[in-house]
């Protein structure tokens, strides 16, 4: 009986400690041009970036740095990209247009992406000249996989823990 409880507790602890690979996402609403860094992430780790408008033609630039590489994948869904770690990230300016996905790789090891829906002028003559709408994505497991779901091992361990729990209950009822 003691052995079964120890196995059950070990399985539950393994499930509890298993990391869930996840892609977090959120709305980018009226992000101003080059005023402050726009920061996004999972609440613990993050990436941040500024952007600038390319005149007033629904496009703009993002810039890399020593701490952040950028890459423009063009008109693709971010969630269709399973291997962004192979992209040739650069520190030079990356031009993007509405509908593009721009990927980021931080020196902290995390990957992020923007899907740009709208770059629109505000009619101002001082910064910000324009705003940006879209969706941000943040991959929290240091991979460039934006299509991930919880790891299969998590489901196996959870099944094991539930099965052992049920077995223990069934035996208690019969004795």
C-alpha positions, 0 to 999 in steps of 0.5 A, spaced: 500 500 500 505 504 501 509 503 495 503 504 491 502 511 494 509 513 493 508 511 485 502 515 485 505 521 488 511 520 484 507 520 478 503 526 480 509 530 482 512 529 475 505 531 471 505 537 476 513 539 474 512 538 467 513 544 463 508 546 458 510 548 451 506 554 449 505 560 445 502 566 448 498 571 444 495 577 445 492 583 441 497 589 438 492 595 439 494 602 436 502 601 438 505 607 437 511 608 432 518 609 436 515 612 442 517 606 447 518 599 446 512 595 445 513 589 450 510 582 450 511 575 453 508 570 458 509 575 464 515 572 466 520 573 460 519 578 455 521 581 448 521 588 446 521 592 440 520 599 437 518 600 430 518 606 425 513 607 419 515 607 412 512 614 409 505 613 409 504 606 405 501 601 410 508 599 411 514 600 416 521 597 419 523 593 425 530 594 427 534 588 431 540 589 436 545 586 439 540 583 444 534 581 438 534 579 431 529 580 426 526 576 420 520 578 416 517 571 413 512 575 409 504 573 408 504 567 412 500 565 419 505 565 425 501 559 427 504 555 421 511 556 423 514 550 426 521 551 426 523 559 426 529 557 429 532 556 422 531 563 420 536 568 418 535 573 424 539 580 422 540 586 426 539 590 420 532 594 419 527 589 416 521 592 412 514 589 413 507 591 410 500 589 412 499 582 413 506 580 414 509 576 420 515 578 423 519 574 427 524 575 433 529 572 437 532 575 443 538 574 446 535 571 452 533 565 448 526 566 447 522 567 440 516 572 438 512 574 432 508 579 430 502 579 425 501 586 422 494 587 420 494 595 420 499 600 419 495 607 419 497 614 419 494 618 425 495 625 421 500 628 426 506 631 425 510 629 431 512 622 433 508 617 433 507 619 426 503 612 425 500 606 429 500 599 428 495 593 430 496 586 429 497 580 434 503 578 438 506 571 439 511 569 444 514 562 445 516 560 452 520 554 451 526 557 447 524 553 441 522 557 434 515 552 434 509 556 434 504 550 432 506 547 439 501 544 444 502 541 451 508 535 450 505 528 449 509 526 455 505 530 459 499 526 457 502 520 458 504 522 465 497 524 467 494 518 464 499 514 468 497 518 475 489 518 473 490 510 472 494 509 478 489 513 482 483 509 480 487 503 481 488 505 488 480 507 489 478 500 486 482 496 490 480 500 497 472 499 495 473 491 494 477 490 501 
